[in-house]
Amino acid sequence: MKTLLSAIALFACTLTMQAQQETVYRSEIPSKARSFLASYFRSPFNHAVRATDDISTIYEIVLNDKTLIQFSEKGIWTLVDGKGKPVPYKFLDKPIVEYIKANHANEAVTRIERCNSECRLALSNGNAVKLKFDAQGTLVVGNY
């Protein structure tokens, strides 16, 4: 009986620890995120979801062209995923933009992820190339 009660309690804890998701209106997205979308993306806004857990809130925006963009609760982008399609990258730090133009001019950026002080990019023109940059925009790893 104690085992059954423990299992039920563990299951209940697991449910409460998972993120709560809710659909939000464009006006409920942080203003910094709305400005970012207006400045860099042409595809219209399709829908947005706010995921909240005990630690943070994340906004997931999906554009009409299926591009997924994630923002922190402060409106700072953390992920731009074109789902295999090209995404703009002019918002990245200048050294990263220059590196891409100089070394991968014929390839499209299809995914950009900010993780702590690193920026990870996926490029593709049939062959996937992944690049990882540090906070100063210096290439740390290619094909990570």
C-alpha positions, 0 to 999 in steps of 0.5 A: 500500500505504501508503494502505491501511495508513493507512486501516486505522490511521485506522479502528482509531483511530476505533473506539477513540475511540468511546464504549464502552456497557454496560448497568448495573444501577440499583445501579451508577448514582451515588447522586445520580442515583438520589436525583434519579430517586426525588424527581422521576420517578414512572415506573419505571426501565426500563433504563440504559446507561453510555457511557464514552470517553477523557474522561468517563462518561455514564449514560443512563436510560430510564424505562418511559414512555420518558423519557430522562435523562442524568447525568454520572459524578458523578450530575448531570443533563444532559438530561431528554427526555420525547420530546414528553411533559411532564417535571417541572421543579421541580428547576430553579433558582427563577427558571426555575421562576417564569418558566415558571409566570408566562409559560408556565403553559398549556404543558408542559416537554418537554425540559430540557438543561444545557449548561455554565452554561446551561439550555435548555428546550423547551415545547409545547402544539402550538407548540414554544417554546424557552427558554435561561437563563444560570447565574443563571436569567435568560432569555437567548433565547426560540425559540433 
